[in-house]
Amino acid sequence: MNAAPPAMRDRFRGFLPVVVDVETGGFNSATDALLEIAAVMVEIDAEGRLVRGATHRQHVRPFEGGRLDPASLAVNGIDPWHPLRIAAPEGDALGAIFGEVRRAVREQQCTRAILVGHNASFDLGFLNAAVARAGIRRNPFHPFSCFDTATLAGVAFGQTVLSRAILAAGLDWDSGEAHSASYDAERTADLFCVVCNQFRPLYEAAAERLAETPPPAAEPPNPLLEPAPE
């Protein structure tokens, strides 16, 4: 008899993976503007497979004094001051995204969100910098832990560049849509799900071993490592 598929709260130790992609005015999170952010939810179906969920996107108004590198704008194609571009201040944009993340955390009975990104430290760095600038006290994401699909794809498929990893995973890639936060986040979410689903036998074998292994002596919880509620 097959075991019941894991609930999301059990699959990642209470964490809910949420895929984030940012488009920016440069590479320095302390000085360069955050221009666009997308968050894609990850869900688990009745068969225990991870699947891509809803996408939430916000255009972001550059913070006062934020640097806008012309080379970066040429890559992402964003005109921060276009009259038809409806953008919100950082605090409002993040507040809208965080509200959706918190809802997903509650619905999937998880404790906290964990950021998934392709070269995730870049996205997490810009997210945390914007949180600090906006004075946001409740951040649903773990402050430093993350899942990096560049690493996962390198292990699974031997590819670390997003477009090549997507193709190696058997997914479609549209270069004309690339460097849109929502498109890149959705493709990254699909890649994350493919890798996790292919690694599922390893996860299930590990879960069986742990179930048969006496737990280690109790230790005081480490607030820096455990998925404590925000």
C-alpha positions as CSV (number, residue, x, y, z in Angstrom):
1,M,0.0,0.0,0.0
2,N,1.5,3.3,-1.0
3,A,2.0,6.0,1.6
4,A,-0.1,9.1,1.5
5,P,1.6,11.9,-0.4
6,P,3.3,14.5,1.9
7,A,1.6,17.7,2.8
8,M,3.6,20.8,1.9
9,R,4.2,21.5,5.6
10,D,6.0,18.2,5.8
11,R,7.9,18.3,2.5
12,F,10.2,21.2,3.5
13,R,10.2,21.2,7.3
14,G,7.4,23.7,7.6
15,F,8.7,26.0,4.9
16,L,6.6,27.0,1.9
17,P,8.8,27.5,-1.2
18,V,7.8,30.7,-3.1
19,V,9.6,31.5,-6.3
20,V,10.8,35.2,-6.6
21,D,12.3,37.1,-9.5
22,V,13.3,40.7,-9.4
23,E,14.2,43.1,-12.2
24,T,16.5,45.9,-11.1
25,G,18.5,49.0,-12.1
26,G,21.8,47.3,-11.4
27,F,23.6,44.6,-9.3
28,N,24.1,46.4,-6.0
29,S,21.0,45.9,-3.7
30,A,22.1,48.7,-1.5
31,T,22.3,51.4,-4.2
32,D,20.4,50.2,-7.2
33,A,16.7,50.4,-7.7
34,L,14.2,47.6,-7.5
35,L,11.9,47.9,-10.5
36,E,9.8,44.8,-10.7
37,I,9.1,41.8,-8.5
38,A,7.1,38.6,-9.2
39,A,6.3,35.8,-6.7
40,V,5.0,32.4,-7.9
41,M,3.4,30.1,-5.5
42,V,4.3,26.4,-5.4
43,E,1.6,23.9,-4.6
44,I,1.4,20.1,-4.0
45,D,-1.2,18.0,-5.9
46,A,-3.1,15.0,-4.8
47,E,-0.4,12.7,-6.2
48,G,2.3,14.5,-4.1
49,R,3.8,16.3,-7.1
50,L,4.9,19.9,-6.8
51,V,3.1,22.2,-9.3
52,R,3.3,25.9,-10.2
53,G,0.5,28.0,-8.6
54,A,-0.6,31.6,-9.0
55,T,1.7,34.4,-10.1
56,H,1.7,37.8,-8.4
57,R,3.6,40.8,-9.9
58,Q,4.3,44.4,-8.9
59,H,5.9,47.2,-10.8
60,V,8.0,49.2,-8.4
61,R,8.8,52.9,-8.4
62,P,12.6,53.5,-7.9
63,F,13.4,54.7,-4.4
64,E,14.7,58.2,-4.0
65,G,18.3,58.3,-5.1
66,G,18.2,54.7,-6.4
67,R,20.7,54.1,-9.2
68,L,19.5,53.1,-12.7
69,D,22.3,51.6,-14.7
70,P,21.6,52.1,-18.5
71,A,23.1,48.7,-19.2
72,S,20.7,47.0,-16.8
73,L,17.7,48.8,-18.3
74,A,18.8,47.8,-21.8
75,V,18.7,44.1,-20.7
76,N,15.4,44.1,-18.9
77,G,13.7,46.7,-21.2
78,I,12.2,48.7,-18.4
79,D,11.5,52.4,-18.7
80,P,11.0,53.3,-15.1
81,W,9.4,56.7,-16.0
82,H,7.2,55.6,-18.8
83,P,3.8,57.4,-18.4
84,L,1.8,54.2,-18.9
85,R,3.9,52.2,-16.3
86,I,1.8,52.0,-13.2
87,A,4.3,51.4,-10.4
88,A,4.0,51.4,-6.6
89,P,6.4,52.5,-3.9
90,E,8.6,49.7,-2.5
91,G,6.6,49.4,0.7
92,D,3.2,49.1,-1.1
93,A,4.5,46.7,-3.7
94,L,6.1,44.4,-1.2
95,G,3.0,44.7,1.1
96,A,0.9,43.4,-1.8
97,I,3.2,40.5,-2.5
98,F,3.7,39.6,1.2
99,G,-0.1,39.5,1.7
100,E,-0.4,36.8,-1.0
101,V,2.6,34.9,0.4
102,R,1.1,34.9,3.9
103,R,-2.2,33.7,2.6
104,A,-0.5,30.8,0.9
105,V,1.5,30.0,4.0
106,R,-1.7,29.8,6.0
107,E,-3.6,27.8,3.4
108,Q,-0.8,25.2,3.1
109,Q,-0.4,25.1,6.9
110,C,3.2,26.0,6.7
111,T,5.2,28.1,9.2
112,R,7.1,30.5,7.0
113,A,8.0,31.1,3.3
114,I,11.4,30.3,1.9
115,L,12.6,32.1,-1.3
116,V,13.3,30.1,-4.4
117,G,15.3,31.8,-7.1
118,H,17.7,31.3,-9.9
119,N,20.9,32.7,-8.4
120,A,18.7,33.2,-5.4
121,S,21.1,35.3,-3.3
122,F,20.6,38.1,-5.8
123,D,16.8,38.1,-5.5
124,L,17.0,37.7,-1.7
125,G,19.5,40.5,-1.4
126,F,17.3,43.0,-3.3
127,L,14.2,41.8,-1.4
128,N,15.8,42.3,2.0
129,A,17.3,45.7,1.1
130,A,13.8,46.9,0.0
131,V,12.3,45.5,3.2
132,A,14.8,47.5,5.2
133,R,14.3,50.7,3.2
134,A,10.6,50.5,3.5
135,G,10.7,49.8,7.3
136,I,8.7,46.6,6.9
137,R,8.8,44.7,10.2
138,R,7.0,41.5,9.2
139,N,8.7,39.7,6.4
140,P,7.2,36.3,5.6
141,F,10.4,35.0,4.0
142,H,13.3,33.5,5.9
143,P,16.0,36.2,6.1
144,F,18.9,34.2,4.7
145,S,17.9,30.6,3.8
146,C,16.8,30.0,0.2
147,F,16.6,27.3,-2.5
148,D,18.8,28.1,-5.6
149,T,17.7,26.6,-8.8
150,A,21.0,27.3,-10.4
151,T,22.5,24.9,-8.0
152,L,19.7,22.4,-8.3
153,A,19.8,22.4,-12.1
154,G,23.6,22.1,-12.0
155,V,23.3,18.9,-10.0
156,A,20.3,17.5,-11.9
157,F,21.0,18.6,-15.5
158,G,24.6,19.9,-15.6
159,Q,23.3,23.4,-16.5
160,T,23.3,26.6,-14.5
161,V,22.2,29.2,-17.0
162,L,18.4,29.5,-16.7
163,S,17.6,29.2,-20.4
164,R,19.8,26.1,-20.8
165,A,18.6,24.5,-17.6
166,I,14.9,25.0,-18.7
167,L,15.7,23.3,-22.1
168,A,17.7,20.5,-20.4
169,A,14.7,19.9,-18.1
170,G,12.4,19.4,-21.2
171,L,10.6,22.7,-20.8
172,D,10.0,25.4,-23.3
173,W,11.9,28.7,-23.3
174,D,10.9,31.9,-25.1
175,S,13.8,34.3,-25.3
176,G,11.5,37.1,-26.3
177,E,9.8,36.9,-22.9
178,A,13.0,36.6,-20.8
179,H,13.9,39.3,-18.3
180,S,10.3,39.9,-17.4
181,A,10.0,39.1,-13.7
182,S,6.8,37.1,-14.1
183,Y,8.1,35.0,-17.0
184,D,11.4,34.3,-15.4
185,A,9.7,33.4,-12.1
186,E,7.2,31.1,-13.7
187,R,10.0,29.3,-15.6
188,T,12.0,29.1,-12.5
189,A,9.0,27.6,-10.6
190,D,8.6,25.0,-13.3
191,L,12.3,24.1,-13.1
192,F,12.1,23.8,-9.3
193,C,9.1,21.5,-9.5
194,V,10.7,19.3,-12.2
195,V,13.8,18.8,-10.1
196,C,11.9,18.2,-6.8
197,N,9.6,15.7,-8.5
198,Q,12.5,13.8,-10.0
199,F,14.2,13.7,-6.7
200,R,11.1,12.5,-4.9
201,P,12.3,8.9,-4.5
202,L,15.3,10.2,-2.6
203,Y,13.1,12.3,-0.4
204,E,10.8,9.3,0.3
205,A,13.7,7.0,1.1
206,A,15.1,9.6,3.5
207,A,11.8,10.0,5.2
208,E,11.6,6.3,5.8
209,R,15.1,6.2,7.2
210,L,14.3,9.0,9.6
211,A,11.1,7.4,10.7
212,E,13.0,4.2,11.7
213,T,15.9,6.1,13.3
214,P,15.7,7.1,17.0
215,P,15.6,10.9,17.3
216,P,18.8,12.6,18.5
217,A,18.9,14.0,22.0
218,A,16.8,17.1,22.3
219,E,18.6,20.4,21.7
220,P,17.4,24.0,22.3
221,P,15.8,25.3,19.1
222,N,18.0,27.5,17.0
223,P,16.0,30.5,15.9
224,L,18.3,31.2,13.0
225,L,17.7,27.8,11.5
226,E,14.2,26.7,12.4
227,P,11.2,27.9,10.4
228,A,9.8,30.0,13.3
229,P,6.7,32.0,12.5
230,E,7.4,35.5,11.3
